[in-house]
Amino acid sequence: MRYEIKGETLPVVVCHLESGEKMITERGSMSWMSPNMKMETSSNGGIGKAFGRMFAGESLFQNSYTAAGGPGMIAFASSFPGKIVPYEIGPGKELVVQKSGFLASEAGVGLSVFFQKKLGAGFFGGEGFIMQKLSGNGIAFLEFDGHIIEYDLQPGQKIIVDTGYLAAMDSTCSMEIQTVPGLKNKLLGGEGFFNTVITGPGHIWLQTMPISGVAAALLKYMPAGGN
């Protein structure tokens, strides 16, 4: 499989497959394709993995597209202004991504739900609680919101991230949800009640315009119900 990423603000990845090669994606992510791409919908790993993906905010079922009878082409476009990032998944190169970050991948990549260690805090921590883990082998295409800022964290090095701004991290990193200290800070600070604390070692990707933040900003300008 070879690919090209086109566009800037609203990018698309165009994948060129040899006969028999396969791509997987969440339902509704395909944008256009050649006529010989054969589509099949399945739970992709059984009902247990399917419910795990659903719990992580993704579809219960996945679509696979196979080039039948010759080379094929399929494209996956972003759904929000940002970037499409390719990443080679392999042994020791597993990745944890936000629940809406997976766009498409080669068939050898598997998705599973990723939980926080502190379950109680996680239930109130918003988007930082449940993420997806990508493992297996193959190229995965990730969809991030806005511009991407990357950091390499050393062992034990920490960074505090506002909920929703963490796009992805190496599986060697650990994370936990912490409450903002002080009642006045919680109620008057305007930053919410929780932050995500990421600890190295590993690489992290931060996004500058999470869709949840955009939605919250637009909500202020929406007319009240009944008006």
Backbone bond lengths (Angstrom), bond angles and torsions (degrees), N, CA, C in turn:
res aa  C-N    CA-C-N  psi(-1)  N-CA   C-N-CA  omega(-1)  CA-C   N-CA-C  phi
1 M - - - 1.457 - - 1.533 109.27 -
2 R 1.321 115.71 132.65 1.460 120.49 171.33 1.526 107.31 -122.47
3 Y 1.314 115.30 155.42 1.460 118.85 -174.53 1.517 110.63 -143.69
4 E 1.320 115.44 161.92 1.455 122.36 173.19 1.520 108.10 -142.05
5 I 1.320 115.95 135.77 1.460 121.89 178.66 1.517 107.52 -103.32
6 K 1.326 116.32 122.43 1.455 122.10 -176.60 1.525 109.94 -118.04
7 G 1.337 115.42 155.37 1.454 119.82 179.20 1.517 111.20 87.02
8 E 1.311 115.53 163.55 1.456 121.15 -178.95 1.528 111.12 -119.63
9 T 1.334 116.92 -69.77 1.465 119.26 -176.97 1.516 112.05 -68.07
10 L 1.330 116.49 -42.32 1.464 121.57 178.29 1.524 107.75 -124.27
11 P 1.339 118.33 82.08 1.463 121.08 -172.38 1.524 113.55 -78.27
12 V 1.328 114.26 166.23 1.457 122.66 174.97 1.526 107.27 -139.65
13 V 1.335 116.81 143.32 1.455 120.97 172.98 1.520 107.90 -106.73
14 V 1.328 115.59 124.33 1.458 122.29 179.53 1.530 107.35 -105.07
15 C 1.324 116.93 118.96 1.459 122.83 -175.84 1.525 109.98 -105.89
16 H 1.327 116.28 131.50 1.463 122.61 178.58 1.526 107.79 -110.50
17 L 1.315 116.57 115.85 1.454 122.44 -173.20 1.520 111.49 -107.92
18 E 1.339 115.76 145.39 1.459 120.74 169.39 1.527 108.40 -80.31
19 S 1.320 115.81 163.35 1.463 120.37 -179.19 1.531 110.60 -55.79
20 G 1.330 116.90 127.72 1.462 122.57 179.43 1.511 114.66 92.28
21 E 1.323 118.04 -13.86 1.460 119.95 178.21 1.521 110.27 -73.36
22 K 1.339 115.23 151.66 1.467 120.40 -170.77 1.518 110.72 -133.63
23 M 1.336 115.62 145.51 1.460 123.36 172.70 1.524 108.52 -122.04
24 I 1.347 116.35 148.82 1.458 120.88 174.08 1.521 109.09 -119.98
25 T 1.334 115.42 151.08 1.458 120.07 -179.45 1.513 109.14 -156.69
26 E 1.324 115.73 164.25 1.451 119.91 172.86 1.514 109.26 -74.31
27 R 1.311 116.10 158.00 1.463 120.61 -177.15 1.530 111.20 -58.62
28 G 1.352 115.67 131.38 1.455 120.81 175.79 1.514 115.57 88.24
29 S 1.346 118.62 4.32 1.458 120.20 -176.52 1.525 113.65 -88.16
30 M 1.332 118.38 -18.00 1.459 120.91 179.27 1.529 109.61 -68.33
31 S 1.351 116.32 135.08 1.465 121.04 -179.41 1.525 112.06 -104.97
32 W 1.334 117.94 -48.79 1.460 121.67 172.10 1.527 108.34 -156.73
33 M 1.343 115.29 161.75 1.461 119.43 -176.67 1.521 110.29 -161.14
34 S 1.323 116.26 164.72 1.450 121.57 176.37 1.531 109.70 -76.26
35 P 1.339 117.83 157.08 1.471 120.28 -174.39 1.521 115.21 -62.63
36 N 1.324 118.56 -21.41 1.470 119.71 -175.93 1.528 113.08 -90.38
37 M 1.322 117.96 9.12 1.467 120.15 175.94 1.522 108.71 -81.24
38 K 1.332 116.14 118.57 1.456 121.97 -178.02 1.528 110.07 -94.20
39 M 1.327 116.53 123.72 1.468 122.20 -177.66 1.520 111.37 -97.70
40 E 1.329 116.00 139.95 1.473 121.69 174.90 1.527 108.71 -141.91
41 T 1.326 116.95 130.69 1.463 122.71 179.21 1.521 109.24 -102.02
42 S 1.333 116.84 131.41 1.466 120.78 -179.78 1.517 109.38 -154.24
43 S 1.335 114.56 173.30 1.465 119.91 176.51 1.518 111.41 -78.62
44 N 1.348 117.20 -13.36 1.467 123.46 175.49 1.527 112.80 50.37
45 G 1.314 115.26 67.87 1.461 120.00 177.62 1.506 113.51 119.95
46 G 1.320 117.63 3.76 1.455 119.70 177.96 1.508 112.59 101.84
47 I 1.324 115.32 167.13 1.461 121.08 -174.28 1.519 111.84 -67.42
48 G 1.353 116.93 -30.41 1.467 119.53 179.06 1.513 111.96 -63.40
49 K 1.338 116.88 -47.61 1.460 120.13 178.43 1.519 110.97 -67.09
50 A 1.335 116.39 -34.13 1.465 120.07 179.37 1.522 111.24 -62.65
51 F 1.344 116.83 -45.19 1.465 119.76 178.13 1.522 111.48 -67.73
52 G 1.339 116.55 -31.56 1.462 119.33 175.68 1.508 111.84 -63.36
53 R 1.346 116.10 -42.39 1.464 119.62 177.15 1.525 111.27 -64.87
54 M 1.323 116.56 -39.85 1.458 119.94 179.37 1.523 110.50 -63.87
55 F 1.340 117.32 -39.15 1.455 121.54 179.05 1.522 110.90 -65.18
56 A 1.348 115.74 -28.04 1.466 120.59 179.44 1.517 112.26 -85.41
57 G 1.353 116.58 4.24 1.448 119.71 176.32 1.513 114.61 96.82
58 E 1.349 118.16 5.39 1.451 121.42 179.55 1.521 109.97 -103.42
59 S 1.331 116.04 -177.67 1.454 121.34 -176.63 1.528 110.92 -74.75
60 L 1.320 115.36 151.74 1.458 121.09 176.19 1.525 110.50 -65.06
61 F 1.336 116.47 -36.23 1.457 121.86 -179.60 1.520 110.24 -115.82
62 Q 1.332 115.20 157.86 1.450 122.00 176.30 1.519 109.56 -120.81
63 N 1.326 115.30 155.11 1.458 121.35 175.46 1.517 109.52 -104.78
64 S 1.329 116.09 136.65 1.458 121.05 171.45 1.517 108.60 -114.16
65 Y 1.325 115.81 142.67 1.460 122.22 -179.18 1.520 107.81 -126.05
66 T 1.333 116.32 122.74 1.454 122.21 -176.83 1.519 110.10 -118.09
67 A 1.333 116.75 134.58 1.464 121.51 175.18 1.529 108.11 -74.72
68 A 1.322 117.01 114.51 1.463 122.07 -174.90 1.524 110.29 -107.96
69 G 1.341 115.34 127.57 1.462 120.23 173.77 1.505 115.50 75.67
70 G 1.297 118.31 12.67 1.456 121.15 179.71 1.513 111.32 152.56
71 P 1.341 117.59 179.82 1.467 120.49 179.56 1.523 111.46 -60.74
72 G 1.328 115.86 148.03 1.458 120.84 179.90 1.512 111.40 -136.12
73 M 1.318 115.25 168.33 1.462 122.07 -179.69 1.521 108.93 -135.84
74 I 1.342 115.80 138.14 1.458 120.71 176.02 1.521 108.37 -146.16
75 A 1.337 116.65 143.74 1.465 122.03 -176.47 1.519 110.21 -124.29
76 F 1.326 115.14 143.19 1.460 122.52 177.80 1.532 107.64 -127.56
77 A 1.324 116.86 117.28 1.458 121.48 -176.37 1.527 110.63 -100.52
78 S 1.321 116.37 151.56 1.453 121.45 176.44 1.525 109.96 -69.69
79 S 1.313 116.15 153.47 1.464 121.22 -179.12 1.519 112.52 -102.81
80 F 1.351 117.10 -0.11 1.460 121.44 -175.34 1.526 107.33 -156.07
81 P 1.339 119.10 149.06 1.469 119.82 179.30 1.528 111.33 -56.08
82 G 1.319 115.93 127.85 1.461 119.84 -178.27 1.508 111.53 171.05
83 K 1.350 116.15 -140.77 1.451 121.63 -177.30 1.521 110.01 -136.72
84 I 1.333 114.99 150.81 1.459 122.04 169.10 1.520 106.80 -105.74
85 V 1.328 116.68 124.02 1.463 122.25 -175.57 1.528 109.35 -115.95
86 P 1.341 118.82 122.67 1.462 120.62 174.24 1.532 110.27 -83.07
87 Y 1.324 116.54 145.21 1.469 120.17 179.71 1.522 108.09 -146.99
88 E 1.333 115.95 131.54 1.462 121.61 -179.88 1.531 109.37 -86.60
89 I 1.334 116.13 109.17 1.463 121.73 178.00 1.524 109.45 -84.57
90 G 1.328 116.92 138.69 1.456 121.49 178.47 1.512 110.55 -166.86
91 P 1.322 118.53 178.54 1.467 121.51 177.61 1.521 111.02 -57.17
92 G 1.316 116.68 125.22 1.456 121.22 -176.95 1.511 113.49 80.02
93 K 1.338 117.47 0.36 1.470 121.05 179.28 1.533 109.56 -126.25
94 E 1.343 115.54 39.25 1.455 119.70 174.83 1.527 109.19 -71.56
95 L 1.320 115.15 153.68 1.457 120.27 -175.24 1.521 109.99 -132.43
96 V 1.337 116.22 142.90 1.458 122.66 174.67 1.520 107.47 -109.26
97 V 1.333 117.19 125.72 1.461 121.26 -175.23 1.521 110.44 -127.08
98 Q 1.334 116.05 158.52 1.455 121.08 175.07 1.525 109.26 -58.88
99 K 1.321 116.59 157.24 1.462 120.45 -170.78 1.519 114.01 -65.73
100 S 1.337 118.92 -17.65 1.462 121.04 176.97 1.526 111.75 -107.95
101 G 1.335 117.88 11.89 1.456 121.28 -171.78 1.515 115.57 -83.68
102 F 1.332 118.02 -20.65 1.455 120.08 -177.51 1.520 110.03 -80.03
103 L 1.347 116.75 124.90 1.460 121.64 178.61 1.522 110.88 -103.65
104 A 1.330 117.58 -53.34 1.461 122.26 -179.20 1.524 107.77 -166.95
105 S 1.339 116.05 168.02 1.459 119.81 178.18 1.513 110.26 -162.76
106 E 1.329 114.38 169.20 1.451 119.42 168.89 1.525 108.77 -68.84
107 A 1.336 115.77 160.96 1.465 120.45 -170.66 1.524 113.52 -65.75
108 G 1.329 118.54 -19.51 1.460 120.34 -177.56 1.516 114.70 -79.67
109 V 1.324 117.72 -3.60 1.468 121.59 -179.58 1.524 109.67 -91.26
110 G 1.332 116.71 132.13 1.459 121.82 178.61 1.514 111.78 -112.41
111 L 1.335 116.45 146.18 1.464 122.87 178.93 1.515 109.55 -110.94
112 S 1.320 116.04 137.17 1.466 121.01 174.35 1.519 108.55 -143.12
113 V 1.321 116.71 161.88 1.451 120.85 -178.41 1.525 109.15 -79.27
114 F 1.334 116.56 143.75 1.456 123.08 179.64 1.521 108.34 -118.68
115 F 1.336 117.18 122.61 1.459 122.29 -177.28 1.523 110.97 -104.88
116 Q 1.320 114.49 155.07 1.453 120.86 171.73 1.525 109.91 -80.33
117 K 1.333 114.69 158.82 1.461 119.20 178.29 1.524 111.41 -69.79
118 K 1.340 116.60 -41.66 1.456 121.19 -177.62 1.517 108.86 -93.76
119 L 1.320 115.56 93.12 1.454 120.74 -172.69 1.518 111.61 -64.00
120 G 1.340 118.21 -42.68 1.461 120.91 -176.55 1.510 112.69 -60.72
121 A 1.339 116.37 -47.60 1.461 119.79 179.09 1.514 110.97 -65.60
122 G 1.336 116.09 -33.80 1.449 119.94 -177.31 1.505 113.68 -63.92
123 F 1.332 117.76 -34.20 1.449 120.21 -178.34 1.522 111.73 -61.72
124 F 1.326 117.17 -24.60 1.462 120.83 -179.02 1.523 112.13 -106.65
125 G 1.316 116.97 3.67 1.454 120.08 -173.78 1.505 115.29 -91.14
126 G 1.314 118.49 3.13 1.460 120.87 176.66 1.512 112.33 73.04
127 E 1.352 116.03 -138.95 1.453 121.28 -172.24 1.523 112.96 -65.94
128 G 1.312 118.09 -22.17 1.450 119.94 -176.98 1.513 113.83 -71.89
129 F 1.332 118.32 -11.14 1.458 120.36 -172.53 1.513 112.62 -77.49
130 I 1.314 117.77 -59.74 1.450 121.60 -175.15 1.520 109.55 -104.34
131 M 1.328 116.14 124.22 1.451 121.91 176.67 1.521 108.82 -130.31
132 Q 1.326 116.60 -179.95 1.455 121.36 -179.77 1.519 110.26 -113.85
133 K 1.336 115.71 144.61 1.458 120.75 175.72 1.521 108.78 -109.91
134 L 1.331 116.22 128.69 1.456 122.44 177.44 1.525 108.65 -103.57
135 S 1.319 116.17 126.39 1.460 121.63 -179.60 1.522 108.60 -139.20
136 G 1.339 116.14 -178.21 1.461 120.40 -178.45 1.513 110.92 98.37
137 N 1.335 116.33 -142.11 1.454 121.67 -178.55 1.522 110.35 -141.32
138 G 1.334 116.57 134.03 1.453 120.65 175.83 1.513 111.88 137.18
139 I 1.318 115.10 173.49 1.461 121.50 179.74 1.522 109.13 -88.85
140 A 1.326 115.78 130.69 1.466 122.21 174.57 1.517 108.09 -112.84
141 F 1.331 115.39 143.87 1.460 121.14 176.50 1.518 108.63 -109.43
142 L 1.328 115.67 124.12 1.455 122.53 -173.90 1.522 109.72 -110.54
143 E 1.312 115.82 139.91 1.461 122.24 -179.06 1.524 109.36 -109.04
144 F 1.338 116.20 114.38 1.454 121.60 -178.94 1.523 109.94 -114.53
145 D 1.327 116.13 153.62 1.469 122.03 -174.66 1.528 110.78 -97.02
146 G 1.339 115.96 128.64 1.454 119.96 178.37 1.519 111.91 76.85
147 H 1.335 116.30 -151.59 1.459 122.42 178.19 1.530 109.14 -87.02
148 I 1.338 116.98 153.85 1.463 121.86 -178.53 1.529 109.87 -108.83
149 I 1.329 115.77 130.18 1.464 123.35 173.32 1.528 107.42 -114.39
150 E 1.336 117.15 131.74 1.460 121.32 -175.75 1.530 110.99 -117.12
151 Y 1.325 115.22 144.40 1.456 122.22 177.28 1.528 109.41 -135.39
152 D 1.328 115.58 146.28 1.462 122.08 169.49 1.517 107.56 -105.62
153 L 1.318 116.73 115.28 1.459 121.50 -179.94 1.530 109.80 -93.71
154 Q 1.320 115.68 133.69 1.452 121.23 175.92 1.535 109.82 -80.75
155 P 1.344 118.21 164.79 1.468 120.14 179.00 1.528 111.40 -54.25
156 G 1.322 116.31 123.79 1.451 121.81 179.60 1.512 114.95 85.13
157 Q 1.318 117.81 -13.11 1.464 120.38 178.85 1.520 110.36 -71.21
158 K 1.339 116.75 138.12 1.459 121.97 -175.13 1.529 110.96 -119.85
159 I 1.309 114.54 154.73 1.452 121.31 170.81 1.522 107.76 -142.91
160 I 1.332 116.43 138.94 1.466 121.93 179.89 1.518 108.44 -100.65
161 V 1.318 116.31 127.39 1.458 122.27 -174.98 1.521 109.04 -124.55
162 D 1.314 116.28 133.71 1.458 120.54 174.37 1.528 108.57 -65.00
163 T 1.306 116.05 142.02 1.455 121.51 -175.87 1.523 111.45 -54.34
164 G 1.323 116.52 130.03 1.451 122.08 178.41 1.513 114.19 101.68
165 Y 1.338 117.75 -19.20 1.457 119.87 -177.48 1.523 113.04 -87.08
166 L 1.320 117.73 -13.40 1.464 120.54 175.14 1.524 109.00 -78.42
167 A 1.336 116.65 117.28 1.463 121.11 -179.86 1.521 111.44 -92.16
168 A 1.340 116.77 -43.87 1.460 120.44 -178.18 1.519 109.43 -163.83
169 M 1.325 115.25 161.77 1.461 120.37 176.32 1.517 109.04 -155.10
170 D 1.342 115.69 153.91 1.454 119.89 172.59 1.524 109.51 -60.53
171 S 1.325 115.91 149.89 1.466 119.05 179.69 1.522 112.30 -69.09
172 T 1.338 117.96 -11.02 1.465 120.97 175.99 1.524 112.06 -76.19
173 C 1.330 117.05 -17.31 1.468 120.60 176.65 1.529 109.59 -78.19
174 S 1.302 115.69 155.51 1.460 121.00 172.56 1.519 108.41 -120.85
175 M 1.323 115.76 156.45 1.457 118.97 -179.57 1.507 110.22 -145.98
176 E 1.314 115.29 152.78 1.456 121.06 176.12 1.520 108.81 -147.68
177 I 1.317 114.73 156.46 1.457 121.34 178.93 1.530 108.35 -96.43
178 Q 1.329 116.77 126.48 1.457 121.73 178.98 1.519 110.00 -121.37
179 T 1.329 115.88 145.67 1.463 120.11 177.31 1.527 109.71 -77.70
180 V 1.311 116.21 147.86 1.465 121.04 174.39 1.531 107.91 -67.80
181 P 1.337 119.29 128.65 1.456 120.57 -176.88 1.526 112.56 -71.32
182 G 1.332 115.55 142.65 1.460 120.71 174.66 1.511 113.56 88.19
183 L 1.335 116.73 128.76 1.464 121.35 -178.60 1.528 111.54 -63.94
184 K 1.337 117.50 -40.29 1.463 120.45 179.93 1.521 111.15 -64.21
185 N 1.345 116.03 -39.23 1.463 119.63 177.45 1.523 111.06 -62.76
186 K 1.334 115.74 -40.74 1.461 120.10 -179.54 1.528 111.48 -64.74
187 L 1.323 116.23 -45.15 1.458 120.42 -171.77 1.515 113.22 -84.89
188 L 1.334 117.66 -32.01 1.459 120.47 -172.74 1.522 114.20 -114.44
189 G 1.311 117.06 -10.74 1.464 119.68 -174.12 1.508 114.64 -75.13
190 G 1.344 117.45 -21.38 1.459 120.33 178.98 1.510 114.83 75.14
191 E 1.329 118.03 8.32 1.458 121.32 -177.99 1.527 112.36 -107.06
192 G 1.324 117.36 8.20 1.456 119.60 -179.14 1.510 112.14 84.93
193 F 1.326 116.02 -174.68 1.456 122.01 -175.60 1.525 113.32 -98.60
194 F 1.349 117.51 -16.49 1.460 119.74 -170.36 1.520 111.80 -133.55
195 N 1.326 115.30 149.43 1.454 123.40 171.33 1.527 109.29 -128.49
196 T 1.320 115.66 158.74 1.464 121.56 175.39 1.520 108.68 -102.78
197 V 1.323 116.77 127.93 1.459 122.19 178.46 1.526 108.15 -108.55
198 I 1.330 115.97 119.74 1.460 121.72 -179.31 1.520 108.32 -108.11
199 T 1.334 116.21 134.66 1.456 122.15 -178.91 1.524 109.63 -121.53
200 G 1.344 116.78 133.35 1.446 121.96 179.07 1.509 112.67 -78.16
201 P 1.340 116.21 173.69 1.464 125.58 22.62 1.526 113.29 -92.49
202 G 1.334 115.77 151.78 1.446 120.33 174.28 1.513 112.54 147.72
203 H 1.308 114.45 173.07 1.460 123.21 -178.55 1.517 109.04 -98.22
204 I 1.330 117.06 141.18 1.459 120.65 177.58 1.521 109.84 -129.81
205 W 1.323 115.33 151.47 1.456 123.29 176.41 1.530 108.17 -119.35
206 L 1.333 117.00 123.80 1.457 121.78 177.96 1.520 108.97 -111.43
207 Q 1.337 116.68 141.63 1.462 121.29 -179.65 1.525 109.76 -109.24
208 T 1.335 115.68 142.85 1.463 119.68 -172.38 1.525 113.64 -90.64
209 M 1.342 118.06 -12.95 1.456 119.38 -175.85 1.528 110.71 -140.71
210 P 1.348 117.70 68.34 1.464 118.46 179.41 1.520 111.14 -61.18
211 I 1.316 116.09 140.56 1.461 120.29 -175.79 1.526 111.62 -61.04
212 S 1.342 116.78 -29.33 1.468 119.84 178.31 1.527 111.02 -65.24
213 G 1.346 116.54 -37.23 1.460 119.90 177.87 1.519 112.22 -67.94
214 V 1.345 115.69 -38.20 1.465 119.92 177.22 1.529 110.31 -64.34
215 A 1.339 115.97 -43.36 1.462 119.99 179.88 1.522 111.09 -61.64
216 A 1.345 116.81 -41.64 1.462 120.18 179.88 1.528 111.24 -65.42
217 A 1.338 116.88 -37.29 1.461 120.15 179.25 1.523 111.09 -68.09
218 L 1.339 116.96 -40.87 1.468 120.52 -179.80 1.521 111.87 -69.57
219 L 1.338 116.25 -28.59 1.458 120.10 -178.06 1.524 111.92 -60.07
220 K 1.326 116.50 -30.30 1.460 120.64 -179.60 1.528 112.03 -63.95
221 Y 1.318 116.42 -26.11 1.468 121.12 -176.18 1.525 113.09 -99.79
222 M 1.318 115.97 0.30 1.468 119.76 178.49 1.513 109.95 -77.34
223 P 1.337 118.16 139.50 1.463 119.73 177.65 1.504 111.74 -65.25
224 A 1.316 116.12 143.77 1.466 120.41 179.27 1.517 109.65 -66.28
225 G 1.333 115.96 153.47 1.451 121.26 -179.00 1.523 112.00 -59.04
226 G 1.320 114.79 134.76 1.460 119.85 178.37 1.510 113.34 93.41
227 N 1.361 118.04 -8.79 1.455 121.11 179.83 1.535 110.72 -96.23
